[in-house]
Amino acid sequence: MKLLSTGLGWNDLQPGGLNRYFADYTAAMKDYGHAELGFVVTESGDQLLTELNIVEAASAQTPLITRMRSLRQKTRQSVEVFQPEVFNPHFAPYAAMVSRAVLPQHVPIVTHFHGPWALESKVEEHHRSPLMRESRYWLKKQVELMTYRRSDSFIVLSEYFRDILTEQYGMEDKQIHIIPGAVEHEKFKPHPDREGLRRKLGVQPEQKLLFCARRIVRRMGIDRLIESMTAIVEQHPDVRLFIAGDGAMREEYSRLVERLQLSDHIKLLGRVSNEVLVEWYQAADFSIVPTITLEGFGLVTVESLSCGTPVLGTPFGGTREILSKLSTDLLFEDGSSEAMSKTITAALEQRLSLPSREQCREHVLQHYTWDRVADAVTQVFEVELEKRKRFR
């Protein structure tokens, strides 16, 4: 089957949950036997180093409308040359100008919904006036709806995102297929010498290691996690928290660490390579997912579990759906710093019923592998192709 997919960016150049999913997804669909062509937007001058059929469609330095037009033009060209059988966008704004006039009628549009772009932007634009935030939110939502209203069906990673798609965008439940994400379990796996790895990373034998990999933006709840450490280190001064990731709030959160006098206990690592990311997961005693809103799946959760490391997280969205199937003790009571410190302290003191490292790994192998995703997505494509046979 020939699949034309449009993403956001390329993970090796612009790390992030959606970009990692798109890279792993295109590889999995290729391994399944599909012919894949993918369009992404990159920073100006970046070179895509991949064996996959991924093409730079536009530069991120250009205005959004320019990127949208470029994606439309690239799609039109691919219809002539590549002749796709399914159009599969992963980032609604970049597909908004790919109308039915661009695609043959027999080509179904199956859209991956990775989250409400307009609402995510609104949450982060707290520095703007309320009127400006509402105006920008409305405009961005109209752009999203251009893609969604012409879609034949949707793939979402969680029940939470299904509900957003139906309640906030008016899509029909029967159009939506829940297919949770996955992890490269051969890459994200337990380390054969975990103690040696911890020494390499500078972790002392007596120290307990907490790890958090998140974009450093407001909705990720990093500030609340930092604040929770004040109570944690009072009882467990040997605890260390390492936070990987970058974003708009990094400087502010660095100042917060200093103000709370936690510099000896918390380190912001900034952006780390995929290889180093795996090592931190493997070495950690617990991974923490403190996201307070719009967590549709939480790839970091299954990445950590795949390495054998238990995850403690907020009881929201995809995080709740993943962790509740393993143990409800892994979930904070709510998204407050007090709830975080309470559960993390209880976990450190072994007062919770938590899964073993082996059970964490097995949970991923049973539910979150790419061969399972590729098979389920292919079935959706086959159903939609059958529906559009009448247009041939």
Buried (B, 14 or more C-beta within 10 A) or exposed (E): BBBBBBBBBBBBBBBBBBBBBBBBBBBBBBEBEBBBBBBBBBEEEBEBEBEBBBEBBBBBEBEBEEBBBBBBBBBEEBBEEBEBBBBBBBBBBBBBBBEEEBBBEEBBBBBBBBBBBBBBBBBBBEEEEEEEBEEBBEEBBEBBBBBBEBBBBBBBBBBBBBBBBBEEBEBEEEBBBBBBBBBBBEBBBBBEEBEEBBEEBEBEEEBBBBBBBBBBBBBBBBBBBBBBBBBBBEEBEEBBBBBBBBBEBBEEBBEBBEEBEBEEBBBBBEBBEBEEBBBBBBBBBBBBBBBBBBBBBBBBBBBBBBBBBBBBBBBBBBBBBBBEEBBEBBBBEEBBBBBBBBBBBBBBEEEBEBBEBEBBBBBBEEBBBBEBBBEBBBEBBEBBBEEBEEEE
